Amino acid sequence: MSEDRARETIARRRLLGFGRHLAGYFAAMVALVVVNMTTTPENPWFVWPMVGYGGVLAVHAAHVMGLFDVFIRRSNQQPHPKEK
């Protein structure tokens, strides 16, 4: 039962971290759009940081969903008896 509790704690911490990352992304993008539209509205340069930061956010989302856990489980497995 304690292993389930530990997994739940890890999942909650990952989700909380992702929520903070997502809030930071939206705050930064709102600020960048406002700065861009007030200084140089003819040149939409805010798109580049939006795409770059969005890519990092997507990798974080994949981590929270556990898509990278496959690699962690493989590295923690014991070697096959014939490989020793």
N, C-alpha and C positions, 0 to 999 in steps of 0.2 A: 504494500500500500504506500510506503514512503517513496518508492520509485515513481509511482503515479503522481504523487504530490510534488515531487521534484520536477517532473516534466511539465506539470501545470504551472509551476512557478516560473520556469524558464520560458514557457509560452507566453505567459502574462508579461514578463519583462521584455520579451522581444516585441510584443504588440504595443506596449507602452512606448518603447523606443521608436518604433515605426510611426506612431501617432505624433510624437514630437518632431520627427524628421519631416513628416508630411505638413505639419503646421508651419515649420520653418520654411519649407519650400513655398507654400502659399504666401507667407508674409514677404519673403524675399522677392517673389515674382510680382506681387502687387507693387512693392516699392520700385522695382526695376521698370515696370511698365509706366508708372507715374513719372519717374525720372526721365525715361526715354521720350514720353509724349510731351513733356514740358520743355525739354532741351532740343531734341532733334526729331520732331514727329515725321519728317520725310524719310528717315532712316530707321527702320525697326530692328535695331541691334539687340533688343531684349530677347529675341527668339533664340539666339545662340546659347545664352546661359540657361534659358528655359529647357532647351533640349538636353544640354549637358547635365544639368542638375536632375532633370527628369530621368535620365539614364541611370544615374547613381541611385535615385529613389526606386527605380524598377528593380535593380539588383537587391536593394534592401527589402523590398516586398517579397522577392523570391526567397530570400533568407528567412523571413518571418514565416512564410508558408512552408518552409522545410524542404525546399527543392534542392538545397545543397547538403542536406543530411545524408544523402546517398553516399557522397564522397567521404564523409566523416565515418560512417559505419564501415565502409570498405577498409579504411586505413586502421581501424581499431580491431578488425577481425584477426583471429589467430591464423597463422599460416597452416596450410594443408599439411598433414602428417608426412606425406611423401616429399615435401619441399624442405624439410628440416635437415 
